[in-house]
Amino acid sequence: MRNLFVLLFSVALVTFGHGQELNCTITVNSDQVGQTNQQIFQTLERSLADFVNKTKWTNRVYKENERLNCRMFITVTNFDSNRFEANIQIQSSRPVHNTSYETPIFNYKDDQFNFEYIEFQPLVFNRNVFDSNLVGVISYYVYIMLGLDEDTFSLEGGTENFQKAQQIVTQAQGSGFTGWSQSASDNRTRFVLVDNLLSNTFREYRIAMYNYHRKGLDILGDNNSTGKQVIAGSMRLFESLIKRRPNAFLIQTFFDAKSEEIRNIFSDGPKVDIVTLKETLNRVAPFYSSTWNEISY
């Protein structure tokens, strides 16, 4: 009986020790501040990697091969004692079914990332209290990435994670740190991003995320023609959205991640009506018109 208990306990440790959700590489770049002593930046980088990869963010148990692949690039632009001014670039991807290809899901740069950090201070996420802008911003983007990832596997599957990100926004409102508020002059704040993701006004975006990935990309290997047709149809979903919200923030984030992939998909393999496709793409994402012009057989 004792041996059985030890075995079960060991299995539990393995299960819970490797159940974390992310496989995230974090880089802290301090080249712009000209600081000769790099130790605090190196410590920050290691602490953030441990924080992101070892925190249990959800109740779901992830297998090793199910963990979300992501990167965070933090560029420090000013440093004084324990105060940091920086920007953060967030990238995430997920595997495409029956291939070795990783498709980009999120590629976003946040320029409003100021925080305080004392070397070796523990980084702990408390769901009920906002007491660190460093922890708050990182945790917010973890939930955004997890939500977007789940949206690509099931229709609106990421809602719970987006709600957790929204809770962080609510708690951060009175912190005094930039990037959390609803601003008439800035439609790219953290408030706006998660508010749009949860709003029915932008529901086509989430439908497109699901159709594009699960019904399109994931079947390209088995049925390239059908997969392309579904992906092209996903682009038309954005036309309904821009009629209500021209220059919608979410459309920009989608094509920031997907523009090169879309060009590559439709420049090879079975033909689709690329004239109509280009017209649609130029209506919904004119900021990538030069990329769309490269689509050819």
C-alpha positions as CSV (number, residue, x, y, z in Angstrom):
1,M,0.0,0.0,0.0
2,R,2.8,2.4,0.9
3,N,4.5,1.8,-2.5
4,L,1.2,2.4,-4.3
5,F,0.9,5.8,-2.4
6,V,4.4,6.8,-3.4
7,L,3.7,5.9,-7.0
8,L,0.5,7.9,-7.1
9,F,2.1,10.8,-5.5
10,S,4.9,10.8,-8.0
11,V,2.5,10.7,-10.9
12,A,0.6,13.6,-9.4
13,L,3.9,15.6,-9.2
14,V,4.6,14.9,-12.9
15,T,1.1,15.8,-13.9
16,F,0.9,19.1,-12.1
17,G,4.6,20.0,-12.6
18,H,4.3,19.8,-16.3
19,G,0.8,21.0,-16.8
20,Q,1.6,24.7,-17.4
21,E,0.2,26.3,-20.5
22,L,3.0,28.2,-22.1
23,N,6.4,27.6,-23.7
24,C,7.5,31.2,-23.8
25,T,10.9,32.7,-24.6
26,I,11.4,36.1,-23.0
27,T,14.2,38.5,-24.0
28,V,15.0,41.8,-22.2
29,N,17.0,44.2,-24.3
30,S,18.8,47.1,-22.6
31,D,21.0,48.3,-25.4
32,Q,19.2,51.7,-25.6
33,V,20.0,52.6,-21.9
34,G,23.8,52.2,-22.1
35,Q,23.9,50.5,-18.7
36,T,27.3,48.9,-18.1
37,N,26.0,46.6,-15.3
38,Q,23.7,44.2,-17.1
39,Q,22.9,42.0,-14.1
40,I,19.5,43.5,-13.2
41,F,18.3,43.0,-16.8
42,Q,19.5,39.5,-16.9
43,T,17.8,38.7,-13.6
44,L,14.6,40.3,-14.8
45,E,14.7,38.1,-17.9
46,R,15.2,34.9,-15.9
47,S,12.5,35.9,-13.4
48,L,10.0,36.7,-16.1
49,A,10.7,33.4,-17.9
50,D,10.1,31.5,-14.7
51,F,7.0,33.5,-13.9
52,V,5.4,33.0,-17.3
53,N,6.3,29.3,-17.8
54,K,5.8,28.0,-14.3
55,T,2.6,29.8,-13.2
56,K,-0.6,27.8,-13.6
57,W,-2.8,30.2,-15.5
58,T,-5.9,28.0,-16.0
59,N,-7.6,24.9,-14.6
60,R,-6.9,23.0,-17.8
61,V,-4.2,20.4,-17.8
62,Y,-1.9,20.8,-20.8
63,K,0.3,18.1,-22.2
64,E,3.9,19.0,-23.1
65,N,3.1,19.1,-26.8
66,E,0.0,21.2,-26.2
67,R,1.8,24.1,-24.6
68,L,1.4,27.5,-26.4
69,N,4.6,28.6,-28.1
70,C,5.2,32.3,-27.7
71,R,7.8,35.1,-27.4
72,M,8.0,38.3,-25.5
73,F,10.6,40.9,-26.5
74,I,11.0,43.7,-23.9
75,T,13.1,46.7,-25.0
76,V,14.0,49.0,-22.1
77,T,14.2,52.6,-23.4
78,N,14.9,54.3,-20.0
79,F,16.1,53.0,-16.7
80,D,16.5,54.8,-13.4
81,S,17.1,52.9,-10.1
82,N,14.1,50.6,-10.0
83,R,12.0,52.3,-12.7
84,F,11.8,51.1,-16.2
85,E,10.3,52.6,-19.4
86,A,10.0,50.0,-22.1
87,N,8.0,48.5,-24.9
88,I,6.9,44.9,-25.4
89,Q,6.5,42.8,-28.5
90,I,4.3,39.7,-28.1
91,Q,4.2,36.9,-30.6
92,S,2.4,33.5,-30.4
93,S,1.8,30.6,-32.7
94,R,0.2,27.2,-32.9
95,P,0.9,24.1,-34.9
96,V,-1.2,23.3,-38.0
97,H,-2.8,19.9,-38.1
98,N,-0.8,17.1,-39.7
99,T,2.1,19.4,-40.6
100,S,5.4,20.7,-39.0
101,Y,4.3,24.3,-39.7
102,E,3.6,26.8,-36.9
103,T,1.1,29.4,-37.9
104,P,1.4,32.9,-36.3
105,I,-1.6,33.9,-34.1
106,F,-0.7,37.1,-32.5
107,N,2.0,39.7,-33.3
108,Y,1.6,42.9,-31.4
109,K,3.7,45.7,-30.0
110,D,2.7,47.6,-26.9
111,D,4.6,50.9,-26.4
112,Q,3.1,51.8,-23.1
113,F,5.0,49.5,-20.7
114,N,6.4,51.3,-17.7
115,F,7.0,49.4,-14.5
116,E,9.0,49.2,-11.2
117,Y,11.2,46.2,-10.4
118,I,13.6,45.6,-7.7
119,E,16.2,42.9,-8.5
120,F,15.2,39.4,-7.1
121,Q,11.8,40.5,-6.0
122,P,9.3,37.6,-6.4
123,L,6.9,37.9,-9.3
124,V,3.5,36.5,-8.2
125,F,0.1,36.9,-10.0
126,N,-2.8,37.6,-7.6
127,R,-6.1,37.4,-9.4
128,N,-7.8,39.6,-6.9
129,V,-5.2,42.4,-6.5
130,F,-3.3,44.7,-8.9
131,D,-0.1,45.5,-7.1
132,S,2.6,45.4,-9.9
133,N,2.3,46.8,-13.4
134,L,5.1,44.4,-14.6
135,V,3.1,41.4,-13.4
136,G,-0.2,42.9,-14.6
137,V,0.9,43.6,-18.2
138,I,2.6,40.2,-18.6
139,S,-0.4,38.4,-17.1
140,Y,-2.8,40.3,-19.3
141,Y,-1.0,39.3,-22.4
142,V,-0.7,35.7,-21.3
143,Y,-4.5,35.5,-21.1
144,I,-4.9,37.3,-24.4
145,M,-2.6,34.8,-26.1
146,L,-4.3,31.8,-24.4
147,G,-7.7,33.2,-25.5
148,L,-6.7,33.7,-29.1
149,D,-5.2,30.2,-29.2
150,E,-8.4,28.6,-28.0
151,D,-10.4,30.7,-30.4
152,T,-8.6,29.0,-33.3
153,F,-9.6,25.5,-32.0
154,S,-13.2,26.1,-31.0
155,L,-15.7,28.9,-31.9
156,E,-15.3,31.6,-29.2
157,G,-13.4,29.1,-27.1
158,G,-11.2,31.8,-25.6
159,T,-13.9,33.8,-23.8
160,E,-13.0,32.7,-20.3
161,N,-9.4,33.8,-20.8
162,F,-10.4,37.1,-22.3
163,Q,-12.6,37.7,-19.3
164,K,-9.6,37.1,-17.0
165,A,-7.7,39.7,-19.0
166,Q,-10.6,42.1,-18.7
167,Q,-10.5,41.6,-15.0
168,I,-6.9,42.7,-14.9
169,V,-7.8,45.8,-16.9
170,T,-10.5,46.7,-14.4
171,Q,-8.2,46.2,-11.4
172,A,-5.5,48.4,-13.2
173,Q,-7.8,51.4,-13.9
174,G,-6.7,53.3,-10.8
175,S,-3.0,52.4,-10.9
176,G,-1.9,55.5,-12.8
177,F,0.1,53.4,-15.3
178,T,-0.5,54.1,-19.0
179,G,-2.1,51.7,-21.4
180,W,-5.0,50.5,-19.3
181,S,-7.7,53.2,-19.8
182,Q,-10.3,53.8,-22.4
183,S,-9.1,56.8,-24.3
184,A,-10.8,58.8,-27.1
185,S,-7.4,59.6,-28.6
186,D,-5.9,56.1,-28.5
187,N,-7.8,53.1,-29.8
188,R,-4.9,50.7,-29.2
189,T,-4.9,50.4,-25.4
190,R,-5.2,47.2,-23.5
191,F,-8.7,48.2,-22.5
192,V,-9.7,48.5,-26.1
193,L,-8.1,45.2,-27.2
194,V,-9.9,43.0,-24.7
195,D,-13.1,45.1,-24.9
196,N,-13.3,44.5,-28.6
197,L,-12.5,40.8,-28.3
198,L,-15.5,40.4,-25.9
199,S,-17.9,42.6,-27.8
200,N,-20.6,41.3,-30.2
201,T,-19.8,44.2,-32.4
202,F,-16.6,42.4,-33.4
203,R,-17.9,38.9,-33.4
204,E,-16.9,38.3,-37.1
205,Y,-13.3,38.6,-36.0
206,R,-13.6,35.6,-33.7
207,I,-15.6,33.6,-36.3
208,A,-12.9,34.3,-38.8
209,M,-10.2,33.2,-36.4
210,Y,-11.9,29.9,-36.0
211,N,-12.8,29.3,-39.6
212,Y,-9.4,30.4,-40.9
213,H,-7.5,28.1,-38.6
214,R,-9.7,25.1,-37.8
215,K,-11.7,24.8,-41.0
216,G,-9.1,26.2,-43.3
217,L,-5.4,25.8,-42.3
218,D,-5.9,22.5,-40.5
219,I,-7.3,20.8,-43.6
220,L,-4.9,22.3,-46.2
221,G,-2.7,19.2,-45.9
222,D,-5.7,16.9,-46.7
223,N,-7.7,19.1,-49.0
224,N,-5.8,22.1,-50.3
225,S,-8.6,23.4,-52.5
226,T,-11.3,23.3,-49.8
227,G,-8.9,24.8,-47.2
228,K,-8.2,27.7,-49.5
229,Q,-11.8,28.4,-50.2
230,V,-12.6,28.5,-46.5
231,I,-9.7,30.9,-45.8
232,A,-10.8,33.1,-48.6
233,G,-14.3,33.1,-47.1
234,S,-12.9,34.1,-43.8
235,M,-11.5,37.3,-45.4
236,R,-15.1,38.2,-46.5
237,L,-16.2,38.0,-42.9
238,F,-14.1,41.1,-42.3
239,E,-16.1,43.1,-44.9
240,S,-19.2,43.0,-42.6
241,L,-17.1,44.2,-39.7
242,I,-15.5,47.2,-41.5
243,K,-18.9,48.4,-42.5
244,R,-19.7,48.9,-38.8
245,R,-16.2,49.7,-37.6
246,P,-13.9,51.1,-40.4
247,N,-10.2,50.7,-39.4
248,A,-11.1,48.3,-36.6
249,F,-8.2,47.6,-34.3
250,L,-8.7,43.9,-34.3
251,I,-8.5,43.7,-38.1
252,Q,-5.1,45.4,-37.9
253,T,-3.9,42.9,-35.3
254,F,-5.1,39.9,-37.5
255,F,-3.2,41.0,-40.6
256,D,-0.1,42.1,-38.7
257,A,0.2,38.4,-37.9
258,K,-1.2,36.9,-41.1
259,S,-0.3,39.0,-44.1
260,E,2.7,37.1,-45.3
261,E,1.1,33.7,-44.6
262,I,-2.0,34.7,-46.7
263,R,0.2,35.8,-49.5
264,N,2.1,32.4,-49.4
265,I,-1.1,30.3,-49.2
266,F,-2.6,31.9,-52.3
267,S,0.5,32.0,-54.4
268,D,0.9,28.2,-54.6
269,G,-1.2,25.1,-55.2
270,P,-4.8,24.8,-56.4
271,K,-6.2,28.0,-57.9
272,V,-8.9,30.2,-56.4
273,D,-10.4,33.5,-57.8
274,I,-7.5,35.7,-56.7
275,V,-8.9,38.7,-58.5
276,T,-11.9,38.7,-56.1
277,L,-9.7,37.7,-53.2
278,K,-7.4,40.7,-53.8
279,E,-10.3,43.0,-54.0
280,T,-11.6,41.8,-50.7
281,L,-8.1,42.0,-49.0
282,N,-7.6,45.5,-50.3
283,R,-10.9,46.6,-48.9
284,V,-10.4,45.0,-45.4
285,A,-6.6,45.5,-45.1
286,P,-5.5,48.3,-47.5
287,F,-2.4,48.9,-45.3
288,Y,-1.0,45.6,-46.7
289,S,-1.8,46.4,-50.4
290,S,1.8,45.8,-51.5
291,T,1.7,42.3,-50.0
292,W,-1.6,41.5,-51.7
293,N,-0.1,42.7,-55.0
294,E,2.5,39.9,-54.6
295,I,-0.2,37.2,-54.7
296,S,0.2,35.3,-58.0
297,Y,0.4,31.8,-59.4
